[in-house]
Amino acid sequence: MTEPTNAVLEERINKLTKDFYENKKATNKKFDDMNEKVTTTKELADEVSFTMGYMKESIDTMNDRMTQFITVVGTQNDKIDEFVNSDKRMENKKQITLSTLQVILIIVGMVLGIWGYDQF
């Protein structure tokens, strides 16, 4: 068997060096792509976290408004019962009208509040 000449060895070394740098360049590009994907994923996770916080705040606000609404409806139901069982119907009729108007205004306020809250 013959030993390879210096020229053949030099050619092999040059080819291997060229292959190494091409591979290194491709690997660096893959790392850059991975870093970009990690950055995008982090940004999406931050956005999801912010949105979840906003949703929790919105749900808490809606829960408070529903509690107020239920309280008003309960008061109205008490007044309706009182009206049905009372001899003073004319006086209670005025109270029921006012109570109904209160409920309607609260519902309108809730709808406008939710709409306005969603706008900002």
C-alpha positions as CSV (number, residue, x, y, z in Angstrom):
1,M,0.0,0.0,0.0
2,T,1.2,3.4,-0.8
3,E,1.3,6.3,1.5
4,P,-0.8,9.4,0.4
5,T,1.3,12.3,-0.8
6,N,1.4,15.7,0.8
7,A,-0.8,17.1,-1.9
8,V,-3.5,14.5,-1.4
9,L,-3.4,15.1,2.4
10,E,-3.5,18.8,1.9
11,E,-6.5,18.5,-0.4
12,R,-8.3,16.2,2.2
13,I,-7.5,18.7,5.0
14,N,-8.8,21.6,2.9
15,K,-12.0,19.7,2.1
16,L,-12.5,18.7,5.7
17,T,-11.9,22.3,6.8
18,K,-14.4,23.6,4.2
19,D,-16.9,21.0,5.3
20,F,-16.4,21.9,8.9
21,Y,-17.0,25.6,8.3
22,E,-20.1,24.9,6.2
23,N,-21.4,22.7,9.0
24,K,-20.6,25.3,11.6
25,K,-22.4,27.9,9.5
26,A,-25.5,25.7,9.2
27,T,-25.4,24.9,12.9
28,N,-25.2,28.6,13.8
29,K,-28.1,29.3,11.6
30,K,-30.1,26.6,13.3
31,F,-29.2,28.1,16.7
32,D,-30.3,31.5,15.5
33,D,-33.6,30.1,14.3
34,M,-34.1,28.3,17.6
35,N,-33.3,31.5,19.5
36,E,-35.9,33.4,17.4
37,K,-38.5,30.7,18.1
38,V,-37.7,30.9,21.8
39,T,-38.1,34.6,21.8
40,T,-41.4,34.4,19.9
41,T,-42.6,31.7,22.3
42,K,-41.7,33.9,25.3
43,E,-43.5,36.9,23.8
44,L,-46.6,34.8,23.3
45,A,-46.4,33.4,26.8
46,D,-46.2,37.0,28.2
47,E,-49.2,38.0,26.0
48,V,-51.2,35.0,27.2
49,S,-50.3,35.8,30.8
50,F,-51.4,39.5,30.4
51,T,-54.6,38.4,28.7
52,M,-55.4,35.9,31.5
53,G,-54.9,38.7,34.1
54,Y,-57.2,40.9,32.1
55,M,-59.8,38.1,31.9
56,K,-59.6,37.5,35.7
57,E,-60.1,41.2,36.3
58,S,-63.1,41.3,34.0
59,I,-64.6,38.2,35.6
60,D,-64.1,39.6,39.0
61,T,-65.8,42.9,37.9
62,M,-68.7,41.0,36.3
63,N,-69.1,38.9,39.5
64,D,-69.4,42.0,41.6
65,R,-71.9,43.5,39.3
66,M,-73.9,40.2,39.2
67,T,-73.9,40.2,43.1
68,Q,-75.3,43.7,43.1
69,F,-77.9,42.8,40.5
70,I,-79.0,39.7,42.5
71,T,-79.3,41.9,45.6
72,V,-81.5,44.4,43.7
73,V,-83.6,41.6,42.2
74,G,-84.1,40.1,45.7
75,T,-85.2,43.5,47.0
76,Q,-87.6,43.8,44.1
77,N,-89.0,40.3,44.8
78,D,-89.6,41.3,48.4
79,K,-91.4,44.4,47.3
80,I,-93.5,42.4,44.8
81,D,-94.5,40.0,47.6
82,E,-95.3,42.9,49.8
83,F,-97.4,44.4,47.1
84,V,-99.3,41.2,46.4
85,N,-100.0,40.7,50.1
86,S,-100.8,44.3,51.0
87,D,-103.9,46.4,51.1
88,K,-101.9,49.5,50.3
89,R,-101.5,48.6,46.6
90,M,-101.4,52.1,45.3
91,E,-98.5,53.1,47.5
92,N,-96.7,49.9,46.8
93,K,-97.4,50.2,43.1
94,K,-95.2,53.4,43.1
95,Q,-92.5,51.5,45.0
96,I,-92.6,48.7,42.5
97,T,-92.4,51.1,39.6
98,L,-89.3,52.7,41.2
99,S,-87.8,49.3,41.9
100,T,-88.4,48.2,38.4
101,L,-86.8,51.3,37.0
102,Q,-83.8,50.8,39.3
103,V,-83.4,47.2,38.0
104,I,-83.6,48.5,34.4
105,L,-81.1,51.2,35.1
106,I,-78.7,48.8,36.7
107,I,-79.0,46.4,33.8
108,V,-78.3,49.3,31.3
109,G,-75.4,50.4,33.5
110,M,-74.0,46.9,33.6
111,V,-74.2,46.5,29.8
112,L,-72.7,50.0,29.3
113,G,-70.0,49.2,31.9
114,I,-69.1,45.9,30.3
115,W,-69.1,47.5,26.9
116,G,-67.0,50.4,28.1
117,Y,-64.6,48.1,30.0
118,D,-64.1,46.0,26.9
119,Q,-63.3,49.1,24.9
120,F,-60.3,49.9,27.0
